[in-house]
Each structure stands twice: as C-alpha cells, then as structure tokens.
C-alpha cells in the first residue's frame, strides 16, 4: 500500500485544511516564541538610545537569539517532514 500524501485527505484527495492550519499554528507559536525572546534585548537597546557599546551588545544578543531560533525552527520543520514521510 502506498503511503498517503501529507496534508491531503485520502478519501477526497483534497487538501486537509485542518492539518495545514494545525501545523501552521504550531510553527507560528514557535516563531513567535523566539521573536518575543529577541524583542526583550532589542527594546533594552532602544531604551538605552542605541548609543555606545552596551546598546550594541544588546542588539547583538537579539540577533543571536534570532539566529539560534531560526536554526531551531528549521530543525523542527525538518523533523516534522521526516515524521510525515514515515506516516
């Protein structure tokens, strides 16, 4: 028996919008989590006026959190794709 195609309803051969929305919401929550974490040091840098070394350090910390977060989101997407291919 051939494996079913991800995000397609096997009975009707149409897109399974509930599964698409569920996966989209999970991904959006993960992205929003890292954006919220990165927003804190960025706002501190803005409140400090963005001048000097301290502001620069907070901006770099914010960019670091975004870089790590994008890597984790990418790993999550790859893991979900592998899991879908095995189902």
SULLIN-V674891 format. One record per residue. N is the residue number from 1. RES is the residue in one letter. PSI is psi in whole degrees, -180 to 180 (* if undefined). Layout:
# SULLIN-V674891
n:N res:RES psi:PSI
n:N res:RES psi:PSI
This chain:
# SULLIN-V674891
n:1 res:X psi:132
n:2 res:X psi:141
n:3 res:X psi:151
n:4 res:X psi:152
n:5 res:X psi:133
n:6 res:X psi:144
n:7 res:X psi:18
n:8 res:X psi:130
n:9 res:X psi:121
n:10 res:X psi:-28
n:11 res:X psi:-43
n:12 res:X psi:-11
n:13 res:X psi:29
n:14 res:X psi:167
n:15 res:X psi:136
n:16 res:X psi:91
n:17 res:X psi:-29
n:18 res:X psi:-42
n:19 res:X psi:-39
n:20 res:X psi:-45
n:21 res:X psi:-40
n:22 res:X psi:-48
n:23 res:X psi:-37
n:24 res:X psi:-40
n:25 res:X psi:-43
n:26 res:X psi:-42
n:27 res:X psi:-41
n:28 res:X psi:-38
n:29 res:X psi:-40
n:30 res:X psi:-44
n:31 res:X psi:-45
n:32 res:X psi:-34
n:33 res:X psi:-48
n:34 res:X psi:-32
n:35 res:X psi:-42
n:36 res:X psi:-40
n:37 res:X psi:-41
n:38 res:X psi:-23
n:39 res:X psi:-31
n:40 res:X psi:-56
n:41 res:X psi:-29
n:42 res:X psi:-41
n:43 res:X psi:-35
n:44 res:X psi:-41
n:45 res:X psi:-39
n:46 res:X psi:-42
n:47 res:X psi:-30
n:48 res:X psi:-3
n:49 res:X psi:-3
n:50 res:X psi:9
n:51 res:X psi:145
n:52 res:X psi:-176
n:53 res:X psi:-32
n:54 res:X psi:-45
n:55 res:X psi:-41
n:56 res:X psi:-40
n:57 res:X psi:-40
n:58 res:X psi:-37
n:59 res:X psi:-42
n:60 res:X psi:-38
n:61 res:X psi:-40
n:62 res:X psi:-44
n:63 res:X psi:-35
n:64 res:X psi:-44
n:65 res:X psi:-41
n:66 res:X psi:-38
n:67 res:X psi:-44
n:68 res:X psi:-42
n:69 res:X psi:-40
n:70 res:X psi:-34
n:71 res:X psi:-41
n:72 res:X psi:-40
n:73 res:X psi:-41
n:74 res:X psi:-42
n:75 res:X psi:-37
n:76 res:X psi:-45
n:77 res:X psi:-42
n:78 res:X psi:-42
n:79 res:X psi:-43
n:80 res:X psi:-39
n:81 res:X psi:-42
n:82 res:X psi:-41
n:83 res:X psi:-41
n:84 res:X psi:-35
n:85 res:X psi:-25
n:86 res:X psi:-16
n:87 res:X psi:*
